[in-house]
Structure formats: structure tokens, C-alpha cells
Amino acid sequence: MRMSRRAMNLAHLLTQNARRHANRIGFIWGEKSHTWREIDAGVSALAAALAARGIAKGDRILVHSKNCDEMFWSMFAAFRLGAVWVPTNFRLMPDEVAYLATASGAKAFLCHGDFPDHAAAVKAASPALGFLWRIGEGRFGAGDLIGAPGEAADDAQCKGQAQDDGTSTDAEHERSPMRWSVVPCATKAEQAL
């Protein structure tokens, strides 16, 4: 018997569900919810932005974040590009995250805004790092980001929704850990659970 060597990219799940169930809820995070179409659009936008910065198949994307919708988006964006998603435990110390950045050879670092010390440590320690983007609002701004001049506002927020000062236009980032759910093609009754 002949076996296929093809493997499905998990990010294709988003595209399939966006086509089949565009307006159904696919992701619930605290009080916010996103339809499959919104998820696919957010992931596509992030994947395009990462690709525009040179991220390609096999490149490592280090992500240091509390659980939030952007962290979820970053995982699927990495999958869509064939990149390696390297999540960290948000409880790690800055020097530990810097070690992971160096050891993994991460080309990109997506860091939640609540961790400016981690961003600084990775920026200082990792020679392979091509750019650092902030996830959500935070205590480090556009001047702390790595990227070409004039790109800071675009780079500041993973969803591509940033104000001119590099801060997020979305203030809904502070949530308790593990308060999000993926709802695969749920019925309206199931979505209410």
C-alpha cells in the first residue's frame, strides 16, 4: 500500500472554518469572541507581516506572552509560514528567555508588553534576532522595538492595530491564564456553554 507523504498544515484549519463557518464564533477569550473569519484574517495579516520581515519555513519565532488572543494568532501564523513556534512560560526570568532566544536561534521575538525586562534581555543577548514586536499594551514602546525606522507603529501590535505611538488600540489584554477556548464549528447552543 502506498502512503501519502503530505501533511496538513494546522493553520489550514482556520481557512477551512472561515470558509465553512465564517460568522460562527471560533475563539472566546474572556468577554471577547472572534468569528472564524476574524481569526483567519488576523492570522493571515500577522503571517504576511512576519513574511515581509523575512520569516520563512524553518525560522524560529520566540513568543513570551501571557495567554491572550495574539499569542494564539502567533502560533497559527508561524504554522502558516512553516516557521517554528517557540513559546515560553511567562513565569520565566529574563535571562532564561534570553537563553532560549539564543539557543533556538530565534529570528523574531514577540513579547507581551508586560515584560519589558525580558524584551531588553533578549534584545541584548541574541545575535540572530532580526526583530522584536510587542504583543498588546505595555511598558516598553516603539523605541524599544527592533525594526527599520518608521516601522515601529506597524510592528508594535501583532494584529496590526496600533496607534501612532506604538500602543495597541485594543485594551482587552489583561485576562487570567487559560481563559480562552477554541470552539470548533460549534452550534449556537454549544457556543453558549
C-alpha atoms as a printed R data frame, in Angstrom:
    type eleno elety resid chain resno       x      y      z
1   ATOM     1    CA   MET     A     1   0.000  0.000  0.000
2   ATOM     2    CA   ARG     A     2   1.230  3.441 -0.892
3   ATOM     3    CA   MET     A     3   1.264  6.120  1.847
4   ATOM     4    CA   SER     A     4   0.956  9.803  1.280
5   ATOM     5    CA   ARG     A     5   3.846 11.943  2.462
6   ATOM     6    CA   ARG     A     6   1.651 15.019  2.550
7   ATOM     7    CA   ALA     A     7   0.841 16.602  5.876
8   ATOM     8    CA   MET     A     8  -1.870 19.113  6.574
9   ATOM     9    CA   ASN     A     9  -0.716 22.456  7.887
10  ATOM    10    CA   LEU     A    10  -2.745 23.114 11.041
11  ATOM    11    CA   ALA     A    11  -3.221 26.746 10.008
12  ATOM    12    CA   HIS     A    12  -5.339 25.458  7.124
13  ATOM    13    CA   LEU     A    13  -7.957 24.562  9.747
14  ATOM    14    CA   LEU     A    14  -8.590 28.288 10.150
15  ATOM    15    CA   THR     A    15  -9.027 28.817  6.415
16  ATOM    16    CA   GLN     A    16 -11.397 25.854  6.132
17  ATOM    17    CA   ASN     A    17 -13.514 27.012  9.055
18  ATOM    18    CA   ALA     A    18 -13.509 30.609  7.816
19  ATOM    19    CA   ARG     A    19 -14.986 29.352  4.523
20  ATOM    20    CA   ARG     A    20 -17.469 26.955  6.087
21  ATOM    21    CA   HIS     A    21 -18.441 28.831  9.236
22  ATOM    22    CA   ALA     A    22 -17.360 32.416  8.620
23  ATOM    23    CA   ASN     A    23 -19.653 34.104 11.126
24  ATOM    24    CA   ARG     A    24 -19.638 31.443 13.804
25  ATOM    25    CA   ILE     A    25 -17.680 32.006 16.972
26  ATOM    26    CA   GLY     A    26 -14.346 30.210 16.819
27  ATOM    27    CA   PHE     A    27 -12.450 31.724 19.740
28  ATOM    28    CA   ILE     A    28 -13.580 33.012 23.104
29  ATOM    29    CA   TRP     A    29 -11.227 34.981 25.314
30  ATOM    30    CA   GLY     A    30 -12.819 36.325 28.481
31  ATOM    31    CA   GLU     A    31 -15.542 38.688 27.345
32  ATOM    32    CA   LYS     A    32 -14.293 38.858 23.752
33  ATOM    33    CA   SER     A    33 -15.126 36.455 20.989
34  ATOM    34    CA   HIS     A    34 -13.885 36.151 17.422
35  ATOM    35    CA   THR     A    35 -15.534 34.565 14.409
36  ATOM    36    CA   TRP     A    36 -13.640 32.109 12.248
37  ATOM    37    CA   ARG     A    37 -13.401 34.805  9.553
38  ATOM    38    CA   GLU     A    38 -11.833 37.262 12.037
39  ATOM    39    CA   ILE     A    39  -9.371 34.659 13.286
40  ATOM    40    CA   ASP     A    40  -8.297 33.722  9.774
41  ATOM    41    CA   ALA     A    41  -7.936 37.394  8.802
42  ATOM    42    CA   GLY     A    42  -5.857 38.167 11.922
43  ATOM    43    CA   VAL     A    43  -3.604 35.163 11.400
44  ATOM    44    CA   SER     A    44  -3.224 35.955  7.699
45  ATOM    45    CA   ALA     A    45  -2.284 39.565  8.469
46  ATOM    46    CA   LEU     A    46   0.287 38.510 11.057
47  ATOM    47    CA   ALA     A    47   1.724 35.821  8.772
48  ATOM    48    CA   ALA     A    48   2.031 38.384  5.956
49  ATOM    49    CA   ALA     A    49   3.751 40.869  8.275
50  ATOM    50    CA   LEU     A    50   6.171 38.198  9.505
51  ATOM    51    CA   ALA     A    51   6.886 37.083  5.927
52  ATOM    52    CA   ALA     A    52   7.501 40.693  4.906
53  ATOM    53    CA   ARG     A    53  10.175 40.812  7.625
54  ATOM    54    CA   GLY     A    54  11.830 37.702  6.192
55  ATOM    55    CA   ILE     A    55  10.344 34.919  8.319
56  ATOM    56    CA   ALA     A    56  10.155 31.738  6.260
57  ATOM    57    CA   LYS     A    57   9.939 27.974  6.623
58  ATOM    58    CA   GLY     A    58  12.162 26.715  9.426
59  ATOM    59    CA   ASP     A    59  12.778 30.106 11.055
60  ATOM    60    CA   ARG     A    60  12.185 30.304 14.790
61  ATOM    61    CA   ILE     A    61   9.685 32.734 16.332
62  ATOM    62    CA   LEU     A    62  10.142 33.082 20.090
63  ATOM    63    CA   VAL     A    63   6.928 34.105 21.887
64  ATOM    64    CA   HIS     A    64   6.930 35.271 25.510
65  ATOM    65    CA   SER     A    65   3.401 36.139 26.492
66  ATOM    66    CA   LYS     A    66   0.619 35.608 28.923
67  ATOM    67    CA   ASN     A    67  -2.245 33.672 27.391
68  ATOM    68    CA   CYS     A    68  -4.048 36.067 25.068
69  ATOM    69    CA   ASP     A    69  -5.617 36.081 21.646
70  ATOM    70    CA   GLU     A    70  -2.445 37.425 19.998
71  ATOM    71    CA   MET     A    71  -0.432 34.517 21.374
72  ATOM    72    CA   PHE     A    72  -2.916 32.153 19.758
73  ATOM    73    CA   TRP     A    73  -2.708 34.114 16.488
74  ATOM    74    CA   SER     A    74   1.112 33.923 16.592
75  ATOM    75    CA   MET     A    75   1.015 30.133 16.811
76  ATOM    76    CA   PHE     A    76  -1.129 29.760 13.711
77  ATOM    77    CA   ALA     A    77   0.816 32.454 11.834
78  ATOM    78    CA   ALA     A    78   4.025 30.505 12.486
79  ATOM    79    CA   PHE     A    79   2.355 27.298 11.334
80  ATOM    80    CA   ARG     A    80   1.051 29.013  8.202
81  ATOM    81    CA   LEU     A    81   4.571 30.093  7.271
82  ATOM    82    CA   GLY     A    82   6.145 26.761  8.167
83  ATOM    83    CA   ALA     A    83   8.125 28.561 10.853
84  ATOM    84    CA   VAL     A    84   8.883 27.045 14.248
85  ATOM    85    CA   TRP     A    85   6.766 28.492 17.057
86  ATOM    86    CA   VAL     A    86   8.861 28.661 20.241
87  ATOM    87    CA   PRO     A    87   6.566 29.586 23.139
88  ATOM    88    CA   THR     A    88   7.967 30.262 26.589
89  ATOM    89    CA   ASN     A    89   6.441 30.033 30.023
90  ATOM    90    CA   PHE     A    90   5.590 33.610 31.015
91  ATOM    91    CA   ARG     A    91   6.906 32.886 34.512
92  ATOM    92    CA   LEU     A    92  10.484 32.532 33.257
93  ATOM    93    CA   MET     A    93  13.057 35.128 34.253
94  ATOM    94    CA   PRO     A    94  14.546 37.484 31.625
95  ATOM    95    CA   ASP     A    95  17.899 35.647 31.494
96  ATOM    96    CA   GLU     A    96  16.108 32.323 30.921
97  ATOM    97    CA   VAL     A    97  14.118 33.733 27.996
98  ATOM    98    CA   ALA     A    98  17.314 35.290 26.605
99  ATOM    99    CA   TYR     A    99  18.949 31.856 26.774
100 ATOM   100    CA   LEU     A   100  16.002 30.328 24.869
101 ATOM   101    CA   ALA     A   101  16.264 33.038 22.230
102 ATOM   102    CA   THR     A   102  19.959 32.367 21.735
103 ATOM   103    CA   ALA     A   103  19.707 28.569 21.925
104 ATOM   104    CA   SER     A   104  16.816 28.435 19.469
105 ATOM   105    CA   GLY     A   105  18.359 30.925 17.058
106 ATOM   106    CA   ALA     A   106  15.107 32.875 17.009
107 ATOM   107    CA   LYS     A   107  14.870 35.411 14.188
108 ATOM   108    CA   ALA     A   108  11.781 37.048 15.694
109 ATOM   109    CA   PHE     A   109  10.690 37.735 19.257
110 ATOM   110    CA   LEU     A   110   7.074 38.508 20.062
111 ATOM   111    CA   CYS     A   111   6.956 39.742 23.651
112 ATOM   112    CA   HIS     A   112   3.916 40.726 25.696
113 ATOM   113    CA   GLY     A   113   4.082 44.349 26.799
114 ATOM   114    CA   ASP     A   114   4.100 43.387 30.469
115 ATOM   115    CA   PHE     A   115   7.633 42.016 30.109
116 ATOM   116    CA   PRO     A   116   9.968 44.904 29.199
117 ATOM   117    CA   ASP     A   117  12.887 43.320 31.081
118 ATOM   118    CA   HIS     A   118  12.511 40.158 29.026
119 ATOM   119    CA   ALA     A   119  12.455 42.178 25.822
120 ATOM   120    CA   ALA     A   120  15.624 44.029 26.828
121 ATOM   121    CA   ALA     A   121  17.415 40.805 27.826
122 ATOM   122    CA   VAL     A   122  16.591 39.045 24.560
123 ATOM   123    CA   LYS     A   123  17.474 42.116 22.510
124 ATOM   124    CA   ALA     A   124  20.889 42.313 24.218
125 ATOM   125    CA   ALA     A   125  21.711 38.593 24.147
126 ATOM   126    CA   SER     A   126  20.525 37.267 20.805
127 ATOM   127    CA   PRO     A   127  22.723 37.972 17.768
128 ATOM   128    CA   ALA     A   128  20.379 36.131 15.372
129 ATOM   129    CA   LEU     A   129  17.368 38.228 16.354
130 ATOM   130    CA   GLY     A   130  16.046 40.175 13.392
131 ATOM   131    CA   PHE     A   131  13.185 41.948 15.117
132 ATOM   132    CA   LEU     A   132  11.179 42.273 18.314
133 ATOM   133    CA   TRP     A   133   7.482 43.085 18.328
134 ATOM   134    CA   ARG     A   134   5.353 43.897 21.338
135 ATOM   135    CA   ILE     A   135   2.129 41.984 21.927
136 ATOM   136    CA   GLY     A   136  -0.597 44.211 23.357
137 ATOM   137    CA   GLU     A   137  -0.176 47.261 25.506
138 ATOM   138    CA   GLY     A   138   2.832 47.519 27.696
139 ATOM   139    CA   ARG     A   139   5.635 49.241 29.440
140 ATOM   140    CA   PHE     A   140   8.042 49.263 26.539
141 ATOM   141    CA   GLY     A   141   7.363 51.294 23.477
142 ATOM   142    CA   ALA     A   142   8.297 51.820 19.884
143 ATOM   143    CA   GLY     A   143  11.813 52.929 20.811
144 ATOM   144    CA   ASP     A   144  12.487 49.519 22.354
145 ATOM   145    CA   LEU     A   145  11.440 47.576 19.269
146 ATOM   146    CA   ILE     A   146  13.879 46.224 16.741
147 ATOM   147    CA   GLY     A   147  12.943 47.099 13.184
148 ATOM   148    CA   ALA     A   148  13.578 49.503 10.392
149 ATOM   149    CA   PRO     A   149  12.913 53.181 11.180
150 ATOM   150    CA   GLY     A   150   9.348 54.177 10.522
151 ATOM   151    CA   GLU     A   151   8.007 50.661 11.006
152 ATOM   152    CA   ALA     A   152   7.514 50.828 14.764
153 ATOM   153    CA   ALA     A   153   3.780 51.539 14.649
154 ATOM   154    CA   ASP     A   154   3.203 48.593 12.299
155 ATOM   155    CA   ASP     A   155   5.429 46.338 14.374
156 ATOM   156    CA   ALA     A   156   4.028 47.240 17.767
157 ATOM   157    CA   GLN     A   157   0.909 45.119 17.714
158 ATOM   158    CA   CYS     A   158   0.651 41.618 16.325
159 ATOM   159    CA   LYS     A   159  -2.798 42.230 14.920
160 ATOM   160    CA   GLY     A   160  -1.514 45.243 13.034
161 ATOM   161    CA   GLN     A   161  -3.805 47.527 15.011
162 ATOM   162    CA   ALA     A   162  -1.585 50.102 16.649
163 ATOM   163    CA   GLN     A   163  -1.800 53.798 17.359
164 ATOM   164    CA   ASP     A   164   0.849 56.212 16.107
165 ATOM   165    CA   ASP     A   165   2.706 55.983 19.430
166 ATOM   166    CA   GLY     A   166   3.077 52.210 19.025
167 ATOM   167    CA   THR     A   167   0.471 51.241 21.609
168 ATOM   168    CA   SER     A   168  -2.397 48.915 20.942
169 ATOM   169    CA   THR     A   169  -5.843 50.210 20.063
170 ATOM   170    CA   ASP     A   170  -7.286 47.211 21.913
171 ATOM   171    CA   ALA     A   171  -7.161 47.369 25.711
172 ATOM   172    CA   GLU     A   172  -8.578 43.865 26.265
173 ATOM   173    CA   HIS     A   173  -5.357 42.020 27.056
174 ATOM   174    CA   GLU     A   174  -5.413 41.523 30.827
175 ATOM   175    CA   ARG     A   175  -7.054 38.155 31.471
176 ATOM   176    CA   SER     A   176  -6.413 35.280 33.831
177 ATOM   177    CA   PRO     A   177  -4.406 32.352 32.434
178 ATOM   178    CA   MET     A   178  -6.209 29.686 30.415
179 ATOM   179    CA   ARG     A   179  -9.400 31.659 29.971
180 ATOM   180    CA   TRP     A   180  -9.655 31.100 26.247
181 ATOM   181    CA   SER     A   181 -11.266 28.387 24.191
182 ATOM   182    CA   VAL     A   182 -11.228 27.235 20.607
183 ATOM   183    CA   VAL     A   183 -14.744 26.369 19.536
184 ATOM   184    CA   PRO     A   184 -14.585 24.066 16.504
185 ATOM   185    CA   CYS     A   185 -17.677 24.583 14.385
186 ATOM   186    CA   ALA     A   186 -19.938 24.864 17.416
187 ATOM   187    CA   THR     A   187 -23.698 25.189 17.180
188 ATOM   188    CA   LYS     A   188 -25.320 28.242 18.776
189 ATOM   189    CA   ALA     A   189 -26.311 26.122 21.793
190 ATOM   190    CA   GLU     A   190 -22.726 24.870 22.185
191 ATOM   191    CA   GLN     A   191 -21.344 28.404 21.851
192 ATOM   192    CA   ALA     A   192 -23.440 29.457 24.847
193 ATOM   193    CA   LEU     A   193 -21.642 26.988 27.135
